[in-house]
Amino acid sequence: MKKKVYTRPVSVALSEEMFVQVKTIADNEEIGISDYIREAIREKLTTNNHNPLQQEIIQD
């Protein structure tokens, strides 16, 4: 049986403009909206994890 990678659902409200932009990009890249949003979060977390102040917060 395949192990689930993503198990924690998160619901977010987006403006119509933001949703249309995300949907358009996801459609053009032929990926799901959730995949696009996960990648955006991953990129933001990576950026924050390189910030020394953010590292301090994570370690506390």
C-alpha positions in Angstrom: 0.0 0.0 0.0 1.3 3.5 -0.9 2.1 5.7 2.1 0.3 9.1 2.1 2.7 12.0 1.9 0.3 14.8 2.5 -2.1 14.2 5.4 -2.8 17.6 7.0 -5.5 19.5 5.0 -5.4 23.3 5.2 -8.1 25.6 3.9 -7.2 29.2 2.9 -9.4 31.9 1.5 -8.0 33.7 -1.6 -9.1 36.9 -3.4 -10.6 36.2 -6.8 -7.5 37.8 -8.4 -5.1 35.6 -6.5 -7.2 32.4 -7.3 -7.3 33.2 -11.0 -3.5 33.8 -11.1 -2.9 30.5 -9.2 -5.3 28.5 -11.3 -3.9 29.9 -14.6 -0.3 29.1 -13.6 -1.3 25.6 -12.4 -3.3 25.0 -15.6 -0.4 26.1 -17.8 2.1 23.9 -15.9 -0.5 21.0 -15.9 -0.3 20.6 -12.2 -3.0 20.7 -9.5 -3.7 23.9 -7.5 -2.7 22.1 -4.3 0.7 21.1 -5.9 1.3 24.8 -6.9 0.4 26.1 -3.4 2.6 23.4 -1.7 5.5 24.4 -3.8 5.0 28.1 -3.0 4.9 27.3 0.7 8.1 25.2 0.3 9.9 28.1 -1.4 8.8 30.5 1.4 9.9 28.1 4.1 13.2 27.6 2.5 13.7 31.4 2.3 12.7 31.8 5.9 14.9 28.9 7.1 18.0 30.8 5.7 17.1 33.8 7.8 19.1 33.7 11.1 16.2 35.4 13.1 13.7 32.8 11.8 16.1 30.0 12.8 16.1 31.4 16.3 12.3 31.3 16.4 12.2 27.7 15.1 14.7 26.5 17.7 12.8 28.0 20.7 
